[in-house]
Amino acid sequence: MVYDKVKELLASQFDTDIDKITRETDIAGDLGADSLDLVEMIMMLEEEFGIVITDESIYAYKTVGEITAFIESMLDKNA
């Protein structure tokens, strides 16, 4: 499941408890991501899911749920 994998990756990247990450978790506000963190997150998600994420796309999504939905839509397009 995409959501569970995204949670796992973000918990690892931001050194936080996976149970504290929900669909409503704000990447910048709750996890403290800065622009460098977002670039690293993009690369990690691209590698994990085999997709291409533009910088503009990732900045449009603020929460874990929004990012998960975006990745799922990308995977559906590539299927």
Secondary structure as the mmCIF struct_conf table of DSSP 4:
data_model
#
loop_
_struct_conf.conf_type_id
_struct_conf.id
_struct_conf.beg_label_comp_id
_struct_conf.beg_label_asym_id
_struct_conf.beg_label_seq_id
_struct_conf.end_label_comp_id
_struct_conf.end_label_asym_id
_struct_conf.end_label_seq_id
HELX_RH_AL_P HELX_RH_AL_P1 VAL A 2 GLN A 13
TURN_TY1_P TURN_TY1_P1 PHE A 14 ASP A 15
HELX_RH_3T_P HELX_RH_3T_P1 ILE A 18 LYS A 20
TURN_TY1_P TURN_TY1_P2 ARG A 23 GLU A 24
STRN STRN1 ASP A 26 ASP A 26
TURN_TY1_P TURN_TY1_P3 ILE A 27 LEU A 31
HELX_RH_AL_P HELX_RH_AL_P2 SER A 35 PHE A 49
TURN_TY1_P TURN_TY1_P4 GLY A 50 GLY A 50
HELX_RH_AL_P HELX_RH_AL_P3 ASP A 55 ALA A 60
STRN STRN2 THR A 63 THR A 63
HELX_RH_AL_P HELX_RH_AL_P4 VAL A 64 ASN A 78
#
